[in-house]
């Protein structure tokens, strides 16, 4: 029996294409949490790109058009695998 490992090569562009949507979603969620937790100290103005994203998320939430992913789907590891 031979141990072999497969290596996958990704370009910087590939990594960016994969990570950018995930990071944007995490940032949006944290910004929403902060804005709800500290409404007097955190605000967005309509001319900010993030404002548009947050508005879109709020509208989709209102019509139940938001897809939630499990921990395993997002991180490709079961919660029990966390150290």
C-alpha positions as CSV (number, residue, x, y, z in Angstrom):
1,X,0.0,0.0,0.0
2,X,1.4,3.3,-1.1
3,X,0.8,6.7,0.6
4,X,0.2,9.3,-2.0
5,X,-1.0,12.8,-1.6
6,X,-2.6,15.0,-4.2
7,X,-1.5,18.6,-4.5
8,X,-3.8,21.2,-5.9
9,X,-2.3,24.4,-7.2
10,X,-4.3,27.6,-7.0
11,X,-3.4,31.0,-8.3
12,X,-3.8,34.1,-6.3
13,X,-6.8,34.9,-8.5
14,X,-8.3,31.5,-7.7
15,X,-7.9,32.1,-4.0
16,X,-9.3,35.6,-4.2
17,X,-12.3,34.4,-6.2
18,X,-13.0,31.8,-3.6
19,X,-12.4,33.8,-0.5
20,X,-13.8,37.2,-1.4
21,X,-17.5,36.2,-1.3
22,X,-17.0,34.4,2.0
23,X,-15.1,37.3,3.6
24,X,-17.7,39.8,2.3
25,X,-20.5,37.7,3.9
26,X,-18.6,37.4,7.2
27,X,-18.0,41.1,7.3
28,X,-21.6,41.9,6.5
29,X,-22.8,39.7,9.3
30,X,-20.4,41.3,11.8
31,X,-21.3,44.8,10.7
32,X,-25.0,44.0,11.1
33,X,-24.3,42.6,14.6
34,X,-22.3,45.6,15.6
35,X,-24.8,48.0,14.3
36,X,-27.6,46.3,16.3
37,X,-25.4,46.1,19.4
38,X,-24.1,49.6,19.3
39,X,-26.7,51.7,17.3
40,X,-25.5,55.0,18.8
41,X,-21.8,54.6,17.7
42,X,-22.0,52.7,14.4
43,X,-23.8,53.8,11.3
44,X,-23.7,53.5,7.5
45,X,-24.7,56.2,5.1
46,X,-26.5,55.5,1.8
47,X,-23.5,56.4,-0.3
48,X,-21.4,53.6,1.2
49,X,-21.2,50.3,-0.9
50,X,-21.7,48.3,2.3
51,X,-25.0,50.1,2.9
52,X,-26.3,48.8,-0.4
53,X,-25.3,45.2,0.5
54,X,-26.9,45.5,3.9
55,X,-30.1,46.9,2.4
56,X,-30.1,43.9,0.0
57,X,-29.7,41.5,2.8
58,X,-32.5,43.1,4.8
59,X,-34.8,42.9,1.8
60,X,-34.0,39.3,1.2
61,X,-34.5,38.5,4.9
62,X,-37.9,40.1,4.8
63,X,-39.1,37.7,2.0
64,X,-37.2,34.7,3.5
65,X,-34.8,34.6,0.5
66,X,-31.6,34.1,2.6
67,X,-29.7,30.8,2.4
68,X,-27.9,29.8,5.6
69,X,-25.0,27.4,5.4
70,X,-23.9,24.9,8.1
71,X,-20.5,25.2,9.7
72,X,-19.4,22.1,7.7
73,X,-20.5,23.7,4.4
74,X,-18.7,27.0,5.1
75,X,-15.5,25.6,6.6
76,X,-15.5,22.1,5.2
77,X,-14.9,20.7,8.6
78,X,-17.3,19.4,11.2
79,X,-17.8,21.5,14.4
80,X,-16.3,18.6,16.5
81,X,-13.0,19.0,14.5
82,X,-12.4,22.5,15.9
83,X,-9.6,22.7,18.4
